[in-house]
Amino acid sequence: MEARIDKWLWAARIYKTRSMAIDACKNGRVMIDGVKLKPSKMIKEGEIIQVRKPPITYSFRVLKAIQNRVGAKLVPEVLENVTTPDQYELLEMNKISGFVNRARGTGRPTKKDRRDLDEFTMPAFFGDFEFDDEDDDMDFDE
């Protein structure tokens, strides 16, 4: 039995919508043996499909080539996750690093950034400062 790769990715619940599965294929994130696939590529049972979802690449063995979406409890009958442990280690390292490696100026401002911005945009408070009225006596008609 064969099925289109975009339909299978959606039916096996790897992607939430078929449009997302098509976009992944078109952008080169779905491969078999390192060869990028078109959405219309027919797949067979037993093939191993790599799906790149940064930062890691998942690998799935096709157990059934289905075209209709199945319930979450039936997914183990459709695919077998054969992703290598080093990929999961990469995912854990990425989660741990989190905001530590965030480039300055990207993402949401920190509380300190917001306070600095508020201080910069607030009008200056002059308090009891008095302006000299001595300059008003000058005559510019001379």
N, C-alpha and C positions, 0 to 999 in steps of 0.2 A: 504494500500500500504506500502511496505517496501523498504528499501535501505541500502546498506552497509554504515557503519559509515564513512569510509575513503572517499568514493565517495561523501557522503552528505556534509562533512566538506569542501571539495573542491568546490562542486557545489554551496554551500551557501556562498562562498567567505570568509570563516573563515580562510582558509589557501590558500596561493598563488598557490601552486602546490599540486598534489595528493601525491607526494613523501613526502612532508613536513607533510601532514595529516597522512600518514602511520607512519612516524617517531614519531610523537606526540603520536599516539596510542601505539606504541611499547615501548615508554619511559614512559608510564603511565600518560600522561598529559590530557587524555580524559577519562571522567568517567560518569556513570549514577548512582546516589545515592551512590557515594563514591566507586563504583566498577570499576576498571580499565578495559578498553575495548580493544579487539583485533581489528585490522583493518577490519576484515571480519564480525564483529558483525552486525546483521541486526537491524535496528531501525524502530520504528513505529511513526506515527503522535501522538502528544500529549506528548511524552517523553521529559524530561528535561535533557539536556546534559551539563556537566561542562567541560570547557576547561581551563586548567591552562596555562596562559602565564605570567610568573613572571613579576611583583610582585603580580598580582591579578588572580582570578579565575572567568572567565566569565560563565554565565549560559544562555542557549538558549532553548526555547521550540520549538520543531519541529512542524511546521504547515503543511508542505508538505514534504513527503519523496521522494526527487528527486535524480536523478543520473546524470543529465546533467546540466552543468554550466549555470547559468542565469545571466542576466545583473544586474548591481548594483542597478538599479531602481526597480527591481523585488524582491530583497532580503527580504523586509518586508512581502511579501506573503509567503516566505519559512520558515522564523524563526521569533521568537519574543524574544527580549533581555529581560531576567528577572533577570539580574545581580543586586545584592543588592547594595544599595547606599554606604554601608560601604566599599565595594570593590573599588568603585570609589574614596572614600576619601583616601584610602590607596594609590591609584595611584597618586593622587594629592600630597600627602605628599612625595612620592618618587620623583616626579618631582621637588618639592620645594627644597628638600635636595640636589639633584643633585650632584655637585662636593664637597660639604661641607664634606661629610663623606668618600671621596675617600682615600683609604689607600695609604700611602706614598710609592712611587716606582711603583705604578700601573698606567696604562694608559699612555697617552702622557706626556712628561716632560713639566713642566711649563717654562715660559720664564726665571725665576730665575734659575731653574735647568739647562737649556741650557747654560746660561751665566757662571754658576759655572763649567760646564763641559768644555766649551771652554777655560776658564781660566786655568783649570787643564791640558788640553792637549796641549796648546800653549807652544812653547819653551820659556824659560826664556830670557828676554832681559837684556843683560849685559851692554849696553850703553858704557860709556867711561872707563869702568873698564880695567885696564892694568894688565897683568900677570907679575910677577917678573921673570926676566931672571937670577937672582943670582944663582939659583939652577943648572944652566947649567954648572957651573964651577966645579962641584963635579966630582971626579974621582972614578969610581967604580972598577978599576983594582987593587987596593991596596990589 
